[in-house]
């Protein structure tokens, strides 16, 4: 299982602690230092069944700086994927990538449901 995080993010710290407390083994990846590629993001988005917008960190400074709230609706999926792949700070975090699921953001109930099957 892959855990993508920004180490100084409080939500990521909480999620990592949750994984550790529940004995979940994972490979840790710094989302800014090892930004997800467009190919990875496309695969994860398809596996998750979520719309691509859910992969954007809509509360981040970079999202606001680029005025993506107004721009995203006019962009193609390919453009969105390339944009996400250009800067890890645009990607919603944490992300947990399993063989059969993708979790975006930390919602404890969703994580419990997905990870109890692992």
URUR-V840187 format. One record per backbone hydrogen bond with DSSP energy under -1.0 kcal/mol. NH is the residue of the N-H (numbers start at 1). CO is the residue of the C=O. E is the energy in kcal/mol with one decimal. If there is no record, write none. Layout:
NH|CO|E, NH|CO|E
//
This chain:
2|97|-2.4, 3|27|-3.2, 4|95|-2.9, 5|29|-2.5, 9|6|-2.7, 13|9|-2.2, 14|10|-2.1, 15|11|-2.5, 16|12|-2.8, 17|13|-2.3, 18|14|-2.1, 19|15|-2.5, 20|16|-2.7, 21|17|-2.8, 22|18|-1.9, 23|20|-1.4, 24|19|-2.6, 27|1|-2.9, 29|3|-2.4, 31|5|-3.1, 34|30|-2.8, 41|37|-2.6, 42|38|-2.3, 43|39|-2.3, 44|40|-2.9, 45|41|-2.6, 46|42|-2.2, 47|43|-2.5, 48|44|-2.3, 49|45|-1.6, 54|51|-1.6, 55|52|-2.1, 56|53|-1.8, 57|90|-3.3, 58|56|-1.7, 60|57|-1.8, 64|60|-1.6, 65|61|-3.1, 66|62|-2.2, 67|64|-1.4, 68|63|-2.1, 71|67|-1.5, 72|68|-2.8, 74|71|-1.4, 75|72|-1.9, 80|76|-2.2, 81|77|-2.7, 82|78|-2.4, 83|79|-2.2, 84|80|-2.7, 85|81|-2.4, 90|87|-2.1, 91|88|-1.1, 92|55|-2.6, 95|4|-2.0, 96|103|-2.1, 97|2|-2.8, 98|101|-2.7, 103|96|-2.7, 105|94|-2.9, 111|107|-2.4, 112|108|-2.7, 113|109|-2.2, 114|110|-2.5, 115|111|-3.0, 116|112|-1.7
//
